[in-house]
Amino acid sequence: MIKKILGYGLTLAIAAAAGWIVWSEYRHYSDDPWTRDGQVRANVVGIAPRVPGPIIRIAVVDNQHVKRGDLLFEIDPADYQAAVELAKAQVLAAKAALTQRKQDLDRQTELFQKKVNALQEYQDAQDNYDSAQANLAAAKANLVTAELKLSYTEIYATVNGEVTNLNISEGAYASIGQQVLALVDSDSYWIAAYFKETQLRHISTGDTAMISLMGNEDLPFLGTVRSVGWGIFVTDGSSGQDTTMLPSVSPTIDWVRLPQRFPVRIQVDSSARTELRIGQTASVAISHGASKTPSRIKENFNISTLPEDAMKEISEAIKTRQRFNAVVETAVPGVIPRVK
């Protein structure tokens, strides 16, 4: 009899403990949203020449890291150098013409003051002098333009980043405004994490985010929520043409009513110890309200200072939570929405 009572009691205790764990994780999921539907994003800067011509030199290779101001490629400068020399000659000619018109004006002024010549001759000399000044200004402007075009034959990196989509070779003809390659701005990486609309009330600007990348789960890093999306494009056509510039997010199949997902922009901080690439899949856990619970991650917490064993514990905690969500979703359908 006692063994049966102890058995029942142990069973009830285990069931209560399991229920408490499920309830705690559900509250934790509700208060601290988590999603596996995140992607690494960055600004992509298209590089296009401002002057046309054949490419005579390519100073980089595909996927090379460059710094702002590094030479990328060079267009044949011969024609533009000749244009500079021509513009310089035009400036010299304009200066000589201006000197001549100044001398004519001085003579006509002296004669007019002595009442030797007519007023019309004096005014014509003034007009010729003003015209010569304008011609000199135009020649100098042409020289500046020619020098600018010559400088445009050398194309430099405008941002720090990685060269990508380099599909040209020396001898190819470059056209104005036609992109030759692209640079991934390495200073602009962020995470676009997509959360269900039911989770947005637990996400605020300034919240700390724990991020792990697929294939690098053992190297989590921190980020900060910078903004929450204010709209998405609805693909059923009900939004109208005014919303075509909004991000398009496909809803996930989740029982009957489909909650929409909104993008949350998360700025990556310096704790990232793995290389970031646009399009990488990321799992993101938000710590809502840094001061709400003492054990939460603080915004000034530098994960890069953690020892290796602590890093392994964090990584294992992330994996454990993923497994827990999958088990609970299967065991208790509808209690915890499926995380995408």
TORVO-529887 format. One record per residue (C-alpha): x, z, y; residue in one letter. Coordinates in pm, 1 decimal. Each point is the difference from the previous one (the first is absolute). Example, Ala and Ser with C-alpha at 12.3 -4.5 7.8 and 13.67 -1.06 7.14 Angstrom:
<nodes>
<<1230.0,780.0,-450.0>,'A'>;
<<137.0,-66.0,344.0>,'S'>;
</nodes>
This chain:
<nodes>
<<0.0,0.0,0.0>,'M'>;
<<276.4,95.9,239.0>,'I'>;
<<184.7,-322.1,-79.9>,'K'>;
<<-311.4,-202.8,83.1>,'K'>;
<<-42.5,184.7,330.2>,'I'>;
<<365.1,-54.0,82.2>,'L'>;
<<-34.6,-367.1,-94.9>,'G'>;
<<-307.4,-42.2,219.9>,'Y'>;
<<170.8,184.0,280.9>,'G'>;
<<312.9,-211.4,-30.4>,'L'>;
<<-211.6,-316.1,-2.7>,'T'>;
<<-190.1,112.2,308.6>,'L'>;
<<324.9,90.5,172.1>,'A'>;
<<150.8,-339.4,-75.7>,'I'>;
<<-318.4,-175.5,114.6>,'A'>;
<<-6.1,207.5,320.1>,'A'>;
<<366.5,-73.3,63.9>,'A'>;
<<-58.2,-372.1,-58.1>,'A'>;
<<-302.9,7.8,229.4>,'G'>;
<<198.4,181.5,265.6>,'W'>;
<<280.4,-256.1,-26.4>,'I'>;
<<-246.8,-287.5,25.0>,'V'>;
<<-171.2,159.6,300.6>,'W'>;
<<332.8,78.3,169.8>,'S'>;
<<125.5,-352.3,-48.8>,'E'>;
<<-329.5,-141.2,121.3>,'Y'>;
<<22.3,209.6,318.7>,'R'>;
<<363.8,-97.3,33.8>,'H'>;
<<-94.4,-366.5,-41.2>,'Y'>;
<<-275.7,36.1,258.9>,'S'>;
<<212.6,184.5,254.6>,'D'>;
<<320.1,-197.3,-55.9>,'D'>;
<<-90.5,-367.6,-64.8>,'P'>;
<<214.5,-197.0,-238.7>,'W'>;
<<13.0,-369.1,-80.0>,'T'>;
<<202.1,-241.7,-206.3>,'R'>;
<<-113.7,-289.8,215.9>,'D'>;
<<283.1,-14.6,251.8>,'G'>;
<<242.6,-269.2,100.2>,'Q'>;
<<324.5,-12.2,192.8>,'V'>;
<<-33.4,-200.0,320.1>,'R'>;
<<235.0,-102.3,279.8>,'A'>;
<<10.0,-237.3,293.6>,'N'>;
<<119.9,-348.9,-86.2>,'V'>;
<<170.8,-185.8,285.6>,'V'>;
<<-3.0,-376.9,-26.1>,'G'>;
<<315.1,-169.0,128.3>,'I'>;
<<-51.9,-342.0,158.5>,'A'>;
<<236.9,-197.0,226.4>,'P'>;
<<-82.6,-54.4,367.4>,'R'>;
<<181.8,-333.6,5.9>,'V'>;
<<3.3,-281.4,-257.9>,'P'>;
<<301.3,-142.4,-177.2>,'G'>;
<<192.4,-17.3,-326.4>,'P'>;
<<123.5,329.0,-145.6>,'I'>;
<<377.3,2.3,-22.4>,'I'>;
<<57.2,356.0,-116.9>,'R'>;
<<-190.0,268.9,-192.2>,'I'>;
<<163.0,340.1,37.6>,'A'>;
<<-217.2,197.4,-244.1>,'V'>;
<<-130.1,-19.8,-355.0>,'V'>;
<<-343.2,77.2,-137.2>,'D'>;
<<-82.9,373.7,-29.8>,'N'>;
<<301.7,98.5,210.6>,'Q'>;
<<-26.0,304.5,224.9>,'H'>;
<<70.2,-78.3,364.8>,'V'>;
<<13.1,199.4,320.6>,'K'>;
<<-155.7,-85.2,331.3>,'R'>;
<<222.2,-255.0,173.1>,'G'>;
<<162.5,-143.8,-313.5>,'D'>;
<<30.7,-379.9,-10.2>,'L'>;
<<-246.8,-162.0,-241.5>,'L'>;
<<58.7,-373.2,41.1>,'F'>;
<<122.9,-253.4,254.3>,'E'>;
<<-139.2,-332.8,118.4>,'I'>;
<<229.1,-286.4,102.7>,'D'>;
<<81.0,76.0,367.4>,'P'>;
<<152.5,-337.6,91.5>,'A'>;
<<-303.8,-142.3,181.2>,'D'>;
<<-66.3,325.7,180.4>,'Y'>;
<<363.2,38.7,105.5>,'Q'>;
<<-16.6,-351.2,149.3>,'A'>;
<<-319.3,97.0,182.8>,'A'>;
<<179.8,299.6,150.0>,'V'>;
<<285.3,-216.9,124.4>,'E'>;
<<-248.4,-245.3,151.5>,'L'>;
<<-184.9,283.4,173.2>,'A'>;
<<327.1,131.5,141.6>,'K'>;
<<77.0,-344.3,141.2>,'A'>;
<<-344.2,-14.7,156.6>,'Q'>;
<<61.0,334.4,168.2>,'V'>;
<<326.4,-126.6,145.2>,'L'>;
<<-172.2,-315.7,127.4>,'A'>;
<<-279.1,206.8,152.8>,'A'>;
<<251.7,224.8,173.6>,'K'>;
<<182.1,-303.9,143.6>,'A'>;
<<-328.9,-147.2,122.8>,'A'>;
<<-92.3,331.9,159.1>,'L'>;
<<334.6,13.6,181.5>,'T'>;
<<-56.3,-351.1,132.0>,'Q'>;
<<-352.0,82.5,117.6>,'R'>;
<<129.3,315.7,167.9>,'K'>;
<<256.0,-201.6,192.6>,'Q'>;
<<-265.9,-251.4,104.4>,'D'>;
<<-226.8,282.2,116.4>,'L'>;
<<279.3,157.3,206.3>,'D'>;
<<71.0,-331.3,174.6>,'R'>;
<<-366.2,-69.2,65.6>,'Q'>;
<<-49.0,351.9,130.7>,'T'>;
<<287.9,-36.7,246.0>,'E'>;
<<-123.7,-340.4,118.1>,'L'>;
<<-355.9,126.9,32.7>,'F'>;
<<112.5,294.5,208.9>,'Q'>;
<<176.5,-247.8,229.6>,'K'>;
<<-314.8,-212.4,1.6>,'K'>;
<<189.3,-299.0,-133.2>,'V'>;
<<-217.6,-70.9,-307.8>,'N'>;
<<-372.6,9.0,-54.9>,'A'>;
<<-195.3,293.6,-144.0>,'L'>;
<<-90.9,-205.5,-307.7>,'Q'>;
<<364.5,-50.1,-95.6>,'E'>;
<<61.8,373.6,29.3>,'Y'>;
<<-305.5,82.2,-216.3>,'Q'>;
<<100.2,-259.1,-259.8>,'D'>;
<<339.9,167.8,-27.7>,'A'>;
<<-170.1,335.1,-51.3>,'Q'>;
<<-227.1,-143.7,-270.5>,'D'>;
<<294.4,-163.2,-179.5>,'N'>;
<<187.8,328.8,2.8>,'Y'>;
<<-298.4,190.2,-144.1>,'D'>;
<<-40.7,-266.3,-268.4>,'S'>;
<<367.7,29.2,-92.0>,'A'>;
<<-39.4,377.9,-37.8>,'Q'>;
<<-296.8,-51.9,-232.7>,'A'>;
<<196.1,-254.7,-205.6>,'N'>;
<<284.7,248.3,-40.6>,'L'>;
<<-239.8,272.8,-114.4>,'A'>;
<<-154.5,-240.2,-253.7>,'A'>;
<<344.4,-101.3,-128.7>,'A'>;
<<96.7,365.6,-47.1>,'K'>;
<<-326.5,65.0,-186.4>,'A'>;
<<70.7,-298.3,-225.7>,'N'>;
<<343.6,143.1,-69.3>,'L'>;
<<-147.4,336.5,-96.6>,'V'>;
<<-249.0,-174.1,-230.4>,'T'>;
<<274.6,-206.2,-161.5>,'A'>;
<<212.6,310.0,-57.1>,'E'>;
<<-295.3,182.9,-151.3>,'L'>;
<<-67.4,-287.1,-239.3>,'K'>;
<<366.1,1.1,-97.0>,'L'>;
<<-16.9,372.9,-73.2>,'S'>;
<<-310.9,-56.9,-212.6>,'Y'>;
<<206.1,-205.0,-245.6>,'T'>;
<<128.7,329.1,-141.3>,'E'>;
<<-284.3,199.3,-156.6>,'I'>;
<<51.5,374.3,-35.5>,'Y'>;
<<-187.6,274.4,-181.4>,'A'>;
<<-255.6,166.8,225.7>,'T'>;
<<-44.5,308.2,-222.1>,'V'>;
<<183.3,195.1,-265.3>,'N'>;
<<-116.7,-115.8,-338.5>,'G'>;
<<32.0,-222.4,-302.4>,'E'>;
<<7.1,-379.6,-1.8>,'V'>;
<<-273.9,-147.0,-213.5>,'T'>;
<<-145.9,-341.1,-79.3>,'N'>;
<<322.3,-180.0,92.7>,'L'>;
<<-70.2,-351.0,-129.3>,'N'>;
<<222.5,-217.9,218.6>,'I'>;
<<350.7,-135.1,-19.1>,'S'>;
<<254.5,-136.0,241.9>,'E'>;
<<-93.6,-345.4,121.3>,'G'>;
<<-374.0,67.4,4.8>,'A'>;
<<-181.0,-80.9,323.5>,'Y'>;
<<-157.7,293.9,179.0>,'A'>;
<<-304.5,-53.0,218.6>,'S'>;
<<-121.5,209.1,291.8>,'I'>;
<<-226.4,284.1,-110.3>,'G'>;
<<28.5,-80.1,-371.3>,'Q'>;
<<101.9,312.2,-191.0>,'Q'>;
<<324.4,-37.5,-190.1>,'V'>;
<<15.4,347.7,-153.9>,'L'>;
<<-151.5,345.5,32.1>,'A'>;
<<138.5,348.2,56.5>,'L'>;
<<-156.1,310.1,-151.6>,'V'>;
<<33.6,262.9,272.5>,'D'>;
<<168.1,290.3,-179.4>,'S'>;
<<-90.5,240.0,282.3>,'D'>;
<<-374.3,-58.6,-34.6>,'S'>;
<<-83.0,96.3,-358.1>,'Y'>;
<<-328.2,181.3,-54.9>,'W'>;
<<-242.5,64.0,-285.0>,'I'>;
<<-348.9,-148.5,5.6>,'A'>;
<<-198.6,240.5,-218.9>,'A'>;
<<-363.6,-84.6,-76.2>,'Y'>;
<<-231.7,300.0,-27.2>,'F'>;
<<-369.4,8.9,-78.3>,'K'>;
<<-234.1,73.1,286.8>,'E'>;
<<-93.5,326.6,-169.4>,'T'>;
<<359.7,115.2,40.3>,'Q'>;
<<49.7,-86.5,366.0>,'L'>;
<<-143.9,330.1,127.1>,'R'>;
<<301.0,172.0,-157.3>,'H'>;
<<257.8,-226.0,167.7>,'I'>;
<<119.2,46.1,357.7>,'S'>;
<<276.5,-138.6,215.8>,'T'>;
<<311.1,210.8,-46.2>,'G'>;
<<-70.3,101.2,-360.5>,'D'>;
<<296.9,1.5,-235.2>,'T'>;
<<0.5,-246.5,-289.6>,'A'>;
<<195.8,10.2,-323.2>,'M'>;
<<85.5,-352.3,-113.2>,'I'>;
<<136.5,-133.6,-326.8>,'S'>;
<<66.7,-362.8,-84.4>,'L'>;
<<-73.1,-167.1,-332.0>,'M'>;
<<322.2,-9.4,-196.2>,'G'>;
<<153.7,272.3,217.5>,'N'>;
<<-231.9,292.6,-74.3>,'E'>;
<<302.7,227.7,-25.9>,'D'>;
<<85.7,-63.3,365.6>,'L'>;
<<-302.9,113.1,204.5>,'P'>;
<<25.0,19.0,375.9>,'F'>;
<<-203.3,112.8,297.2>,'L'>;
<<-195.8,-178.9,266.7>,'G'>;
<<-234.6,76.5,287.3>,'T'>;
<<-350.3,-133.9,51.9>,'V'>;
<<6.7,-204.0,320.5>,'R'>;
<<-351.8,-140.3,3.8>,'S'>;
<<-314.4,-59.6,-203.6>,'V'>;
<<-159.3,-343.7,4.1>,'G'>;
<<-310.2,-39.2,215.3>,'W'>;
<<-151.0,-291.6,-185.0>,'G'>;
<<28.4,-245.6,-286.7>,'I'>;
<<-128.2,-351.4,-55.9>,'F'>;
<<-309.0,-8.4,-218.1>,'V'>;
<<22.4,-297.8,-234.7>,'T'>;
<<-376.6,-34.5,-55.0>,'D'>;
<<-36.8,-172.8,336.6>,'G'>;
<<-195.0,277.7,168.2>,'S'>;
<<276.7,74.8,249.8>,'S'>;
<<-8.6,-331.2,182.2>,'G'>;
<<288.5,-195.9,145.8>,'Q'>;
<<95.5,277.9,241.7>,'D'>;
<<162.2,202.7,-279.4>,'T'>;
<<220.6,-268.9,-150.8>,'T'>;
<<307.0,165.2,153.2>,'M'>;
<<-68.5,325.8,-183.9>,'L'>;
<<185.3,78.0,-325.2>,'P'>;
<<-173.5,-125.8,-312.8>,'S'>;
<<-15.5,259.5,-277.8>,'V'>;
<<-167.7,-83.4,-331.6>,'S'>;
<<-221.5,285.6,-126.2>,'P'>;
<<74.0,148.0,-341.1>,'T'>;
<<-260.8,8.0,-275.7>,'I'>;
<<-101.5,366.4,-21.2>,'D'>;
<<-339.3,68.4,-164.0>,'W'>;
<<-295.7,-104.1,215.1>,'V'>;
<<70.9,45.3,368.5>,'R'>;
<<335.2,-130.1,113.7>,'L'>;
<<180.3,204.0,264.4>,'P'>;
<<194.0,-215.6,240.7>,'Q'>;
<<372.9,54.1,38.0>,'R'>;
<<169.3,25.9,338.3>,'F'>;
<<369.9,-46.5,75.7>,'P'>;
<<199.7,303.9,108.9>,'V'>;
<<332.2,-71.9,168.8>,'R'>;
<<277.5,236.9,-105.6>,'I'>;
<<334.8,-2.4,174.1>,'Q'>;
<<293.9,40.1,-236.8>,'V'>;
<<252.1,262.8,107.2>,'D'>;
<<372.1,22.3,-63.7>,'S'>;
<<-43.7,185.9,-330.7>,'S'>;
<<-51.8,-327.9,-189.7>,'A'>;
<<291.6,-36.7,-238.0>,'R'>;
<<-103.2,-328.4,-155.8>,'T'>;
<<-1.4,-352.7,134.4>,'E'>;
<<-334.7,-114.6,135.8>,'L'>;
<<-140.2,-346.8,-54.5>,'R'>;
<<-317.3,-150.4,139.2>,'I'>;
<<-276.0,0.8,-261.1>,'G'>;
<<131.4,286.1,-213.6>,'Q'>;
<<-273.3,211.8,-157.0>,'T'>;
<<-13.8,356.8,127.1>,'A'>;
<<-185.3,316.4,-98.4>,'S'>;
<<-85.4,220.4,296.8>,'V'>;
<<-112.7,363.7,9.9>,'A'>;
<<-115.5,133.9,336.8>,'I'>;
<<60.2,363.1,96.6>,'S'>;
<<-290.7,50.7,239.4>,'H'>;
<<65.2,263.9,266.0>,'G'>;
<<361.2,114.0,-33.3>,'A'>;
<<-83.6,356.4,108.0>,'S'>;
<<-306.5,36.7,-226.7>,'K'>;
<<192.8,125.8,-302.0>,'T'>;
<<345.4,163.1,20.6>,'P'>;
<<116.2,-183.8,-311.6>,'S'>;
<<-68.0,-344.1,148.0>,'R'>;
<<277.5,-228.9,105.3>,'I'>;
<<91.5,47.7,364.2>,'K'>;
<<59.0,-294.8,226.0>,'E'>;
<<357.5,108.8,75.1>,'N'>;
<<76.3,32.4,-371.2>,'F'>;
<<294.2,-221.7,-93.0>,'N'>;
<<-37.9,-102.4,-361.9>,'I'>;
<<347.4,-155.7,-0.6>,'S'>;
<<148.8,353.5,1.2>,'T'>;
<<-166.6,102.0,-326.4>,'L'>;
<<216.1,50.2,-308.6>,'P'>;
<<-39.4,-234.7,-292.5>,'E'>;
<<-201.3,247.8,-210.3>,'D'>;
<<-253.8,44.2,280.9>,'A'>;
<<-30.5,-376.0,37.7>,'M'>;
<<-72.4,-27.3,-373.6>,'K'>;
<<-268.0,268.1,26.5>,'E'>;
<<-171.5,-188.0,285.9>,'I'>;
<<12.6,-324.8,-196.4>,'S'>;
<<-140.7,172.1,-310.6>,'E'>;
<<-279.3,154.9,209.1>,'A'>;
<<-100.8,-345.0,123.7>,'I'>;
<<-6.3,-136.4,-354.9>,'K'>;
<<-196.8,304.3,-120.4>,'T'>;
<<-261.7,-55.3,267.1>,'R'>;
<<-35.0,-362.9,-97.8>,'Q'>;
<<-54.0,99.3,-362.9>,'R'>;
<<-246.0,272.8,101.2>,'F'>;
<<-214.8,-237.8,204.0>,'N'>;
<<-13.6,-244.5,-290.2>,'A'>;
<<-100.6,273.6,-249.5>,'V'>;
<<-265.8,157.0,222.9>,'V'>;
<<-148.0,-339.6,86.7>,'E'>;
<<-42.0,-69.3,-370.4>,'T'>;
<<-124.5,347.2,-94.9>,'A'>;
<<-231.2,58.9,295.8>,'V'>;
<<-122.7,-341.5,124.4>,'P'>;
<<-107.6,-10.1,360.9>,'G'>;
<<141.2,343.7,93.2>,'V'>;
<<323.2,-140.2,130.6>,'I'>;
<<-15.3,-359.4,129.3>,'P'>;
<<255.1,-232.2,-144.7>,'R'>;
<<305.0,-25.2,221.2>,'V'>;
<<115.8,-349.1,86.9>,'K'>;
</nodes>
